[in-house]
Amino acid sequence: MPIVNGAMYPEARPRLNNFNVLNVLLLGEIADNQAAFAIQVDTLRVYTENTLGTAVRVKLHSTNVVDDAQATSLGIERHDIDPPNEETLVATIKQLDIDVVLDQADTFSKRFIQNNFYTFQVVKTLPELISSCEDFLTGHNIPWIFSFITWNLPLLMRYTERSGIASEYFAFMSVCTATKGYSTNQQDRVRYITNRLCQIEYSKDILNFYIKRMRKAERNGFADDDYNFELNYHLSNYYFLIAGVMDSVARLLNDVYRLELTRYADLGVEKDNFITANRRKRTGFVRILTNTAFLKWLSFMKERRNFIAHDGDMRQSPLVEPNDTPLTDAEVERLVDGEVDWAFAARMYTPAQIQARRNQAAEIIRIQEDYHVIAKNVMVVPDATTGGTKVYQPLRSVDYEYEKLSDVMLKLLERLKS
């Protein structure tokens, strides 16, 4: 019998150990662009199996509206199902362990998609599906670009080659010296911004990868695999990078347009003195930087960044309400008794440690049994203006944050090029 050395928790719990296959369900008939994508997926399979020697792959599925011969020729697994409604379709998705559904026919209502956010992902267009497949691959350290297939692509090049704000700024960085006469210091600032944008896009990919893992764990009954530790780490980094790149933009504009702002406190694109300096120099950025929707988004982004940096941490927890009838102390004790083999645990821990663990177990049981969940994965941020709090669900807004950043960064770049 082998000897096990080291500490051990009293109870082993099943965990989701493998996430090598991304299952994609294509609803409706296979259009030409989907057929072309299926061929690209097969190219990916050849690359991962023969070059990388890994079982990581994207697997396509369809319903019975697709002709069997067509599905076979494209390597799509056809199922003898034609879900007539949302409820039946959810059962099918769970049965087949589907990660992503391509719903180009707009079968799902917005409310239905939101209600099933933690079970599977719904995308409406092929580009959205491609992005979803690519972030799954990036999570496995396979920087694949379906629109620009290159075997053995370095990770950094994924973000400088594919369409996005990082590639746009990378192109600008490559020509800014010749076209604008940027100083060495200004070239460095453009490079810093470009590198940070690559890191932001990578952070977004990794976040979406872990959200997929979380959904798979949810579908397969691994209740403990919430991936909060990993998600919170990458969310913190995501917010720091996004807020930071906006400050880097302020420093670049201050230098290039000679705004003559010397106080670091003024070097923020949303700051009054920075706006006033741009207005005075007629830089053309004022309308972009004073847009109400942009300022509201950036203000909340920096509130979250500052809270994480100075006062708290990136933490998600369920939003709950108390049940009408809470458990009695005796009921809690009985449930605690069944949680762990306490006799076995007593061999490893002192009586004080055992009592501490029982107290913790009791607290968790009361949280689970005396309350019902209104919303999952909620972050609470103090509101400095009102003295209250702001509540939101960060996992649902990962792509939204990138879209808002992309919108302003591309508008700024267009002006920088003029």
C-alpha positions as semicolon CSV with decimal commas, in nm:
position;residue;x (nm);y (nm);z (nm)
1;M;0,000;0,000;0,000
2;P;0,146;0,340;-0,095
3;I;0,212;0,591;0,182
4;V;0,046;0,928;0,135
5;N;0,245;1,213;0,279
6;G;0,092;1,553;0,347
7;A;-0,237;1,711;0,451
8;M;-0,564;1,581;0,310
9;Y;-0,916;1,715;0,323
10;P;-1,160;1,476;0,492
11;E;-1,378;1,434;0,181
12;A;-1,281;1,405;-0,185
13;R;-1,522;1,571;-0,426
14;P;-1,560;1,492;-0,797
15;R;-1,426;1,765;-1,021
16;L;-1,432;1,860;-1,387
17;N;-1,084;1,756;-1,498
18;N;-1,117;1,758;-1,876
19;F;-1,250;2,021;-2,114
20;N;-1,084;1,916;-2,438
21;V;-1,385;1,933;-2,671
22;L;-1,602;2,236;-2,744
23;N;-1,943;2,107;-2,859
24;V;-2,121;2,344;-3,097
25;L;-2,482;2,300;-3,207
26;L;-2,577;2,457;-3,542
27;L;-2,950;2,526;-3,552
28;G;-3,132;2,512;-3,883
29;E;-2,995;2,432;-4,225
30;I;-2,623;2,454;-4,302
31;A;-2,555;2,772;-4,497
32;D;-2,254;2,814;-4,725
33;N;-2,057;3,013;-4,467
34;Q;-2,121;2,742;-4,206
35;A;-2,005;2,474;-4,449
36;A;-1,686;2,670;-4,509
37;F;-1,638;2,699;-4,133
38;A;-1,685;2,323;-4,094
39;I;-1,396;2,271;-4,337
40;Q;-1,183;2,510;-4,129
41;V;-1,274;2,311;-3,817
42;D;-1,147;1,998;-3,987
43;T;-0,821;2,176;-4,068
44;L;-0,795;2,263;-3,699
45;R;-0,849;1,897;-3,608
46;V;-0,561;1,788;-3,835
47;Y;-0,337;2,053;-3,678
48;T;-0,416;1,970;-3,316
49;E;-0,396;1,592;-3,365
50;N;-0,099;1,562;-3,600
51;T;0,114;1,864;-3,512
52;L;0,037;1,936;-3,148
53;G;-0,050;1,582;-3,047
54;T;-0,345;1,698;-2,839
55;A;-0,711;1,594;-2,822
56;V;-0,833;1,956;-2,802
57;R;-1,088;2,016;-3,076
58;V;-1,409;2,188;-3,183
59;K;-1,692;1,944;-3,261
60;L;-1,992;2,050;-3,470
61;H;-2,344;1,910;-3,421
62;S;-2,670;1,964;-3,609
63;T;-3,039;1,873;-3,581
64;N;-3,230;1,653;-3,824
65;V;-3,314;1,938;-4,059
66;V;-2,965;1,887;-4,203
67;D;-2,930;1,621;-4,472
68;D;-2,741;1,317;-4,344
69;A;-2,509;1,309;-4,648
70;Q;-2,422;1,678;-4,609
71;A;-2,351;1,638;-4,237
72;T;-2,124;1,339;-4,305
73;S;-1,931;1,518;-4,580
74;L;-1,866;1,817;-4,348
75;G;-1,777;1,612;-4,041
76;I;-2,085;1,735;-3,853
77;E;-2,249;1,497;-3,605
78;R;-2,618;1,488;-3,696
79;H;-2,879;1,410;-3,428
80;D;-3,230;1,288;-3,490
81;I;-3,385;1,583;-3,313
82;D;-3,573;1,892;-3,420
83;P;-3,645;2,083;-3,097
84;P;-3,981;2,259;-3,144
85;N;-3,948;2,493;-2,846
86;E;-3,704;2,641;-2,598
87;E;-3,779;2,394;-2,319
88;T;-3,716;2,089;-2,538
89;L;-3,403;2,248;-2,677
90;V;-3,255;2,299;-2,330
91;A;-3,306;1,931;-2,252
92;T;-3,129;1,842;-2,578
93;I;-2,841;2,078;-2,502
94;K;-2,790;1,920;-2,160
95;Q;-2,817;1,569;-2,302
96;L;-2,556;1,636;-2,572
97;D;-2,343;1,855;-2,341
98;I;-2,352;2,145;-2,587
99;D;-2,130;2,442;-2,502
100;V;-2,229;2,689;-2,774
101;V;-2,541;2,721;-2,989
102;L;-2,539;2,910;-3,320
103;D;-2,888;3,059;-3,349
104;Q;-2,881;3,259;-3,672
105;A;-3,258;3,221;-3,713
106;D;-3,313;3,403;-3,381
107;T;-3,494;3,110;-3,220
108;F;-3,420;3,216;-2,864
109;S;-3,572;3,514;-2,685
110;K;-3,340;3,756;-2,506
111;R;-3,488;3,661;-2,168
112;F;-3,433;3,291;-2,241
113;I;-3,067;3,354;-2,327
114;Q;-3,016;3,551;-2,006
115;N;-3,188;3,285;-1,793
116;N;-2,959;3,015;-1,934
117;F;-2,636;3,218;-1,926
118;Y;-2,477;2,977;-1,676
119;T;-2,577;2,666;-1,873
120;F;-2,468;2,736;-2,232
121;Q;-2,375;3,019;-2,467
122;V;-2,590;3,143;-2,751
123;V;-2,437;3,329;-3,047
124;K;-2,636;3,484;-3,328
125;T;-2,376;3,516;-3,605
126;L;-2,093;3,308;-3,746
127;P;-1,827;3,569;-3,649
128;E;-1,951;3,544;-3,289
129;L;-1,923;3,165;-3,307
130;I;-1,571;3,188;-3,448
131;S;-1,469;3,421;-3,166
132;S;-1,616;3,178;-2,911
133;C;-1,425;2,885;-3,061
134;E;-1,104;3,087;-3,067
135;D;-1,119;3,186;-2,700
136;F;-1,175;2,818;-2,612
137;L;-0,858;2,734;-2,806
138;T;-0,665;3,022;-2,648
139;G;-0,754;2,879;-2,306
140;H;-0,567;2,567;-2,420
141;N;-0,274;2,781;-2,540
142;I;-0,363;2,729;-2,907
143;P;-0,369;3,079;-3,065
144;W;-0,572;2,984;-3,372
145;I;-0,730;3,234;-3,612
146;F;-0,993;3,085;-3,841
147;S;-0,981;3,379;-4,082
148;F;-0,601;3,368;-4,105
149;I;-0,499;3,005;-4,059
150;T;-0,134;2,982;-3,960
151;W;0,014;2,674;-3,797
152;N;0,238;2,736;-3,495
153;L;0,121;3,097;-3,464
154;P;0,289;3,277;-3,166
155;L;0,036;3,389;-2,906
156;L;0,116;3,761;-2,939
157;M;0,059;3,748;-3,315
158;R;-0,296;3,629;-3,257
159;Y;-0,380;3,980;-3,143
160;T;-0,168;4,173;-3,391
161;E;-0,296;3,971;-3,688
162;R;-0,667;3,921;-3,620
163;S;-0,920;4,201;-3,658
164;G;-0,951;4,411;-3,342
165;I;-0,830;4,724;-3,167
166;A;-0,488;4,569;-3,090
167;S;-0,421;4,503;-3,459
168;E;-0,539;4,855;-3,551
169;Y;-0,298;5,015;-3,305
170;F;-0,022;4,775;-3,407
171;A;-0,058;4,896;-3,767
172;F;-0,055;5,257;-3,647
173;M;0,254;5,189;-3,436
174;S;0,432;5,054;-3,744
175;V;0,382;5,370;-3,949
176;C;0,347;5,654;-3,695
177;T;0,714;5,756;-3,723
178;A;0,708;5,790;-4,100
179;T;0,365;5,948;-4,130
180;K;0,349;6,169;-3,820
181;G;0,709;6,227;-3,718
182;Y;0,654;6,094;-3,368
183;S;0,939;6,135;-3,123
184;T;1,106;5,831;-2,966
185;N;0,912;5,893;-2,645
186;Q;0,584;5,915;-2,835
187;Q;0,662;5,596;-3,028
188;D;0,719;5,425;-2,694
189;R;0,380;5,542;-2,569
190;V;0,206;5,404;-2,879
191;R;0,389;5,074;-2,827
192;Y;0,282;5,063;-2,460
193;I;-0,079;5,116;-2,563
194;T;-0,057;4,849;-2,833
195;N;0,095;4,594;-2,595
196;R;-0,169;4,666;-2,335
197;L;-0,448;4,623;-2,588
198;C;-0,304;4,280;-2,678
199;Q;-0,311;4,192;-2,308
200;I;-0,672;4,313;-2,278
201;E;-0,781;4,092;-2,566
202;Y;-0,595;3,798;-2,416
203;S;-0,760;3,860;-2,077
204;K;-1,100;3,865;-2,247
205;D;-1,026;3,532;-2,417
206;I;-0,917;3,367;-2,092
207;L;-1,223;3,499;-1,907
208;N;-1,454;3,360;-2,174
209;F;-1,268;3,028;-2,161
210;Y;-1,324;2,995;-1,787
211;I;-1,689;3,093;-1,826
212;K;-1,720;2,800;-2,067
213;R;-1,559;2,570;-1,809
214;M;-1,799;2,700;-1,545
215;R;-2,096;2,622;-1,770
216;K;-1,972;2,271;-1,844
217;A;-1,927;2,205;-1,472
218;E;-2,281;2,335;-1,410
219;R;-2,431;2,110;-1,679
220;N;-2,249;1,803;-1,548
221;G;-2,330;1,851;-1,180
222;F;-1,990;1,962;-1,051
223;A;-2,138;2,219;-0,815
224;D;-1,805;2,309;-0,651
225;D;-1,640;2,398;-0,983
226;D;-1,750;2,761;-0,998
227;Y;-1,402;2,880;-1,108
228;N;-1,448;3,194;-0,901
229;F;-1,083;3,207;-0,800
230;E;-0,961;3,196;-1,161
231;L;-1,235;3,425;-1,291
232;N;-1,182;3,685;-1,020
233;Y;-0,808;3,691;-1,084
234;H;-0,855;3,754;-1,456
235;L;-1,142;4,000;-1,401
236;S;-0,919;4,207;-1,172
237;N;-0,649;4,210;-1,437
238;Y;-0,904;4,294;-1,706
239;Y;-1,027;4,601;-1,519
240;F;-0,676;4,719;-1,436
241;L;-0,568;4,691;-1,800
242;I;-0,876;4,865;-1,942
243;A;-0,864;5,155;-1,694
244;G;-0,488;5,177;-1,736
245;V;-0,490;5,194;-2,114
246;M;-0,725;5,494;-2,100
247;D;-0,473;5,672;-1,874
248;S;-0,196;5,580;-2,121
249;V;-0,401;5,740;-2,399
250;A;-0,424;6,061;-2,194
251;R;-0,044;6,069;-2,159
252;L;0,000;6,012;-2,533
253;L;-0,240;6,291;-2,627
254;N;-0,081;6,524;-2,373
255;D;0,258;6,465;-2,535
256;V;0,160;6,464;-2,904
257;Y;-0,069;6,768;-2,886
258;R;0,143;6,960;-2,634
259;L;-0,138;7,004;-2,385
260;E;0,122;7,104;-2,123
261;L;-0,045;6,919;-1,836
262;T;0,217;6,831;-1,574
263;R;0,007;6,701;-1,283
264;Y;-0,060;6,328;-1,296
265;A;-0,402;6,398;-1,144
266;D;-0,498;6,580;-1,466
267;L;-0,385;6,301;-1,699
268;G;-0,713;6,117;-1,734
269;V;-0,928;6,142;-2,047
270;E;-1,234;6,211;-1,832
271;K;-1,072;6,482;-1,615
272;D;-1,201;6,840;-1,647
273;N;-0,854;6,995;-1,690
274;F;-0,772;6,742;-1,962
275;I;-1,093;6,823;-2,151
276;T;-1,030;7,196;-2,111
277;A;-0,676;7,161;-2,247
278;N;-0,803;6,970;-2,551
279;R;-1,069;7,233;-2,610
280;R;-0,809;7,509;-2,585
281;K;-0,575;7,335;-2,833
282;R;-0,862;7,242;-3,068
283;T;-0,739;6,881;-3,087
284;G;-1,071;6,742;-3,209
285;F;-1,103;6,493;-2,923
286;V;-1,348;6,685;-2,703
287;R;-1,666;6,546;-2,860
288;I;-1,537;6,189;-2,823
289;L;-1,425;6,234;-2,462
290;T;-1,736;6,414;-2,341
291;N;-1,984;6,161;-2,479
292;T;-2,224;6,085;-2,193
293;A;-2,237;5,708;-2,250
294;F;-1,856;5,687;-2,265
295;L;-1,808;5,888;-1,946
296;K;-2,065;5,678;-1,760
297;W;-1,892;5,356;-1,868
298;L;-1,541;5,479;-1,787
299;S;-1,648;5,618;-1,449
300;F;-1,790;5,282;-1,342
301;M;-1,486;5,100;-1,480
302;K;-1,253;5,316;-1,272
303;E;-1,475;5,280;-0,963
304;R;-1,434;4,903;-0,987
305;R;-1,061;4,929;-1,057
306;N;-1,007;5,165;-0,763
307;F;-1,215;4,954;-0,525
308;I;-1,013;4,643;-0,612
309;A;-0,683;4,832;-0,590
310;H;-0,738;5,019;-0,265
311;D;-1,035;4,898;-0,062
312;G;-1,142;4,544;-0,144
313;D;-1,099;4,270;-0,399
314;M;-1,266;4,125;-0,704
315;R;-1,515;3,888;-0,547
316;Q;-1,838;3,740;-0,676
317;S;-2,111;3,598;-0,458
318;P;-2,481;3,514;-0,502
319;L;-2,747;3,777;-0,435
320;V;-2,999;3,615;-0,202
321;E;-3,321;3,670;-0,007
322;P;-3,411;3,491;0,321
323;N;-3,663;3,207;0,314
324;D;-3,982;3,242;0,516
325;T;-3,891;2,951;0,748
326;P;-3,522;2,919;0,844
327;L;-3,367;2,594;0,970
328;T;-3,360;2,527;1,342
329;D;-3,028;2,477;1,521
330;A;-3,102;2,104;1,555
331;E;-3,169;2,070;1,182
332;V;-2,843;2,248;1,104
333;E;-2,650;2,018;1,338
334;R;-2,793;1,709;1,169
335;L;-2,690;1,840;0,829
336;V;-2,342;1,924;0,957
337;D;-2,309;1,567;1,090
338;G;-2,370;1,436;0,740
339;E;-2,130;1,672;0,567
340;V;-1,802;1,503;0,666
341;D;-1,674;1,186;0,831
342;W;-1,596;1,374;1,152
343;A;-1,452;1,066;1,326
344;F;-1,196;1,037;1,047
345;A;-1,131;1,412;1,053
346;A;-1,061;1,393;1,429
347;R;-0,751;1,185;1,352
348;M;-0,595;1,480;1,172
349;Y;-0,722;1,788;1,356
350;T;-0,739;1,912;1,714
351;P;-1,078;1,948;1,887
352;A;-1,058;2,325;1,840
353;Q;-0,993;2,284;1,468
354;I;-1,280;2,037;1,436
355;Q;-1,517;2,282;1,608
356;A;-1,400;2,563;1,381
357;R;-1,470;2,347;1,075
358;R;-1,812;2,249;1,209
359;N;-1,894;2,616;1,267
360;Q;-1,788;2,696;0,910
361;A;-1,996;2,406;0,775
362;A;-2,297;2,528;0,974
363;E;-2,258;2,878;0,834
364;I;-2,242;2,746;0,478
365;I;-2,549;2,528;0,534
366;R;-2,748;2,824;0,667
367;I;-2,645;3,029;0,364
368;Q;-2,749;2,749;0,131
369;E;-3,072;2,646;0,305
370;D;-3,206;2,963;0,469
371;Y;-3,184;3,179;0,156
372;H;-3,279;3,150;-0,209
373;V;-3,066;3,290;-0,490
374;I;-3,192;3,587;-0,690
375;A;-2,881;3,628;-0,905
376;K;-2,552;3,441;-0,936
377;N;-2,199;3,582;-0,942
378;V;-2,275;3,935;-0,824
379;M;-2,016;4,200;-0,737
380;V;-2,100;4,482;-0,496
381;V;-1,908;4,811;-0,530
382;P;-1,940;5,104;-0,288
383;D;-2,090;5,414;-0,449
384;A;-1,877;5,709;-0,339
385;T;-2,136;5,959;-0,463
386;T;-2,444;5,832;-0,279
387;G;-2,282;5,634;0,002
388;G;-2,476;5,328;-0,110
389;T;-2,369;5,040;-0,329
390;K;-2,378;4,938;-0,695
391;V;-2,457;4,578;-0,783
392;Y;-2,380;4,414;-1,114
393;Q;-2,286;4,077;-1,269
394;P;-1,934;4,104;-1,414
395;L;-1,933;3,775;-1,610
396;R;-2,225;3,892;-1,821
397;S;-2,044;4,212;-1,918
398;V;-1,700;4,083;-2,026
399;D;-1,771;4,132;-2,397
400;Y;-1,962;4,455;-2,328
401;E;-1,657;4,611;-2,161
402;Y;-1,445;4,527;-2,464
403;E;-1,706;4,667;-2,704
404;K;-1,719;4,998;-2,514
405;L;-1,339;5,017;-2,507
406;S;-1,316;4,932;-2,879
407;D;-1,566;5,202;-2,969
408;V;-1,373;5,485;-2,805
409;M;-1,024;5,355;-2,895
410;L;-1,111;5,333;-3,265
411;K;-1,262;5,682;-3,264
412;L;-0,948;5,817;-3,096
413;L;-0,727;5,636;-3,346
414;E;-0,921;5,775;-3,640
415;R;-0,857;6,124;-3,507
416;L;-0,489;6,049;-3,440
417;K;-0,444;5,942;-3,801
418;S;-0,600;6,259;-3,944
